[in-house]
Amino acid sequence: MSPTQQQARQAAPATAAPAGGAPAPRRRRRNLLASRYADWGLPAVLVVVLVALWQAVVSFGSVEEYVLPAPGAVLGKMFGDFSLFAEQSVPTIVAIFVGFALAIVIALPIAVAMVYSEIVRRAVYPLLIIAQVVPKVAVAPLFIIWFGFGQLPKVLMVALICFFPIVIDSLVGFRAARPESLMLVRSMGAGRWQAFWKVRWPWALPSIFAGIKVGITLAVVGAVVAEFVGADKGLGVLLMTARGDMDSLTVFASIAWLTVIGFILFILVEVLERVLLPGRKSGRRFEASGAL
Amino acid sequence: MAQATTPFVEFDRFTKSFDTGTGVVTAVNEMSFELERGEFLAIVGPSGCGKSTLLMALAGLTQPTSGQVRVAGEAVLKPYTDLGIVFQNAELLPWRTTLQNVLLQAEIRRTSKAEATARAGELLGQVGLDGFEGRYPDELSGGMQQRVALVRALLHDPEILVMDEPFGALDALTRDQIQIDLQRLWMERRKTVVFVTHSIDEAVFLADRVLVFSPRPARIAAEFRVPLERPRHLSARTSREFGDLVGEIRGVFETLGVLSEEAK
């Protein structure tokens, strides 16, 4: 075998990357359009079908309203008693926001400490797992005993319940930076601080956002659970009271409003992610970490 | 002049061992060699023989277990910053465009952005990336990404260029072209280059001198000067001198047992 043949043979398996020219952008744009359609169009159709099915069951099955109110009636209640729901939503939403922010503010520094210190990582990791395994719903009554029926136990419950996914995904993110990239900036004279902000932090952001997205959906659960166990106001309180009166319509409307709130919060996080991370692909990583 | 006789880069009984948990592995043992200023040195050797370790030690990113690396007579004890690195993967930051990736070099060094931008544009033009300043890495081919990495490594006009199998992941044609481009850039600047590769052809085509490393623990099994005229053209590869030298180096690997006609 001649030297050139030999080299050609060696190089052949590495031909994964295209030799010339950038990949054509057109195909990419079409894929994006197709995926947008799949993102919104298909789920919307499915929702319409399911609601129609629900309406059909109520209409043709002559189901009592206290068992299953019709979707139209629920919608009417949601907006007919809008001021009531709005008023009760405020404490719930405030608890979600404050608790959620608290979770982020605590989770990020802990994740950073775990990345930079082996000792911290070894010490904290088992505790994190234990904290996650403890059924937090069961802890809620304790919070009520300790902190009363106001906002504080709700805030803490929200923080506790969304802390874990945020800290774990942040940890994964901070460790995702390629060692070569870190070497590269160190050889440019970067200190730890610069290496963190220029490489580790931006590298971690998609993963942090994945954790935050899981967290925000859990935050709503946390607030409602705390309100179930004991609170003076909030959508969860309204729901529990209505259940006591067998007022299924209000229960359904409360659930619907909680769903709307959770959905809007999720969208807000997604928008924030798109603003902060332009040109980056979202979604794939979220699905991957959603399995956590 | 005393300076002219002092080698620019010296590896002095350089030894590096790693504790793998199950025992200490010596990657490089008591290795000594030198580079003159402006020399293009290629290192060829089997995988895992500690070639990368040498490069990282020269960059000051790792310290030898014993021995020393000296640049211009001074021991390298912390990251040596008058140096550019190109890795096998381009290591571009995916959230930065081509230009932003190149300018990272200036941002970290806190040098003038206007100057750096002008220079980046010029260098990108020289490697045929005009008009790609605003593209993200995933919109570039492997060869283009590696060119961006090369421009980033040259932006601050470093004295030393360290290249760790930089073209190893590229296909054969792209590789030929980028070798020609690298030679041109080097001839214009005459930086001191340490170039690690698996490809004997590549080493002979690019370097003034080729060091052949043995398997671990690495030692210098042979050293060759490359007598080919510069600029070297692709046709040089079919020349007799080229073929002979490549054959000789391959012969060294056969003697070392790295290459064998028999099935392993």
Interface residues (C-beta under 8 A of the other chain):
Chain A: S2 P3 T4 Q7 A8 Q10 A11 A12 A14 T15 A16 A17 P18 A19 G20 G21 A22 P23 P25 R178 E180 S181 M183 L184 V185 R186 S187 M188 G189 A190 Q194 K198 V199 P202 W203 L277 G279 R280
Chain B: M56 A59 G60 L61 P79 Y80 T81 L83 I85 F87 N89 E91 L93 P94 W95 L104 Q105 E107 I108 R109 F132 R135 Y136 E139 L140 S141 G142 G143 M144 H156 G168 A169 L170 D171 A172 L173 T174 R175 H198 S199 I200 D201 E202 R237 T238 F242 G243 V246 G247 R250
